[in-house]
Amino acid sequence: MNKTWLITGTSGGFGRAMAEQLLARGDRVAATTRRLTSLDDLAARFGERLWRSELDVTNNADIVRVIGKAVADLGRIDVVVSNAGYGLFGAAEEVSDEQLVRQLDVNLLGSMRLVRAVLPHLRAHGGGRILQVSSVGGQVAYPTLGVYHASKWGIEGFIEALIPEVAPFGIQATLVEPGGARTDWAGSNAERAQPLSAYEESTVGAMRRRMAAAGLQAFRGDPQKIAKAMIACADEPEAPRRLALGSDAYEALHSTLTARLAALEAQQAIAFSTDVDA
């Protein structure tokens, strides 16, 4: 059975790959982007099955209007893919106030606004599926990406709480946690803070040099395969709470969660000792 998908951030990367694969298999896609012309080729190939609109996820009124128009034109939305976002590179001290606010406004608050706006429509149609694109960086943290991690750790908490809230309405959600992929996420789409010389010989400077030297070869993920796996996940009747994509994501998550559990278990005695006396 063909579905109708709403996908944000479709000018490139995972959003673009998903839109193209879905249209090719016969589904309908409501694609939002900051640049409508980036979808001209898909519109020429797939005609009315591609519905498109510009969307600013920092503007709540814009989100409500675009989603309402998509539902009115297409009749319903079956799957929502919250994909819009970008990377911000810089140590905590290097990032400007403006960069910090914008990163959280797009990646965290933008995703929250989108989900809040689609829920009434999904409830009205008896259910649906939400795919929230997070990252391996939603549970693992690296130097120079602290504010980005804050946005992804934040959206993971929001979706974790959302899942039991909307389950009675037949709505399911999945946090998608890709590792490094060969998109433009770390290239021209990324934002970088002004480096401070004090950090040049620290782990921050070392991370910057390593990333600059490695280039795209540092990223193992294939965007087309990741998009295919996300589509397959949404096609399954039961949604996993999380979906790790990429061998680097699996390895980093496994190592981090194992170490975190061991550290927690080592604190069991002191944790229990702070309870009120019986």
C-alpha positions, 0 to 999 in steps of 0.5 A: 500500500502506497503511503504519504510521507512528510520529510523536512530538509530535502535539499540534500543528504538523507532527506533528498535520498529518501524522497527520491527512493520513495517517489521511485517506488510509487509513494507520495512525498510532501518535501520541505526545503529552504530552496524549492529549486533543489527539487526541480528535477524530482518535480519534473520526473514525478509530477503531482506525487511530489508536493513541495514547500519552503519551510523555516523550522524556526518559525512555528506559524510557518510549520503549522501553515505548511503542515496544514496545507500539505494535509489539505492538499494530500488528504493525509500524512502517514509518515513524518520524517523530522530531518532538518538540521545542521552541524556546528563545530567549535569548542564551548568557549569558541561558539558565539551566543548567536551560533548557540541559539540558532543551533538549538533553535533549528535542531532541537526546537525546530524538531519539537515544533514539527512533531507538536504540529503534526500530532493533531493530524496523525491523531485525527487519522487514527495513527502514523509514524514519526522518524526523528533523525538524531545521530550517534551524537545523540548518545555519544559526545566528541570535542568540538561538537558540544552544542550539536550534541546538546541539540541531539541529546535534547531531542532524544529525551523529547522523543523518549517521553513522547513515545508512551504519550502517543501510543494510545493513538496508534502513533509510533516514533523512532530515533534514527541514529546514523554515524558519519555519512558521506553527505555535506553535513560536515562540509558547506552545510556545517557552521564553524566557530572562530577558533581560539589559539588557546585550544590549538594544542589541545584535544580540540585542535587535534580533532580539527586537524584530524577531521581536516586531513581525513575528509569524506573518507572518515565517514563510512555511511552510505546515504542511499543505504541509510535512507533505504534502512529508514524507509524499511523501518517505517514500513515495519508494523512495530517501530523500534525506539532507536535505529543505529545506522553505520558500523561506526555508530554501532561501535561507538554506541556499544562502547559508550553504553557499556562504559556508562553501565559499568560506571553506574553499577560502580555507584550502586552502593552510594546511590542506595545510601542516599535514600530516606532511612526506613 
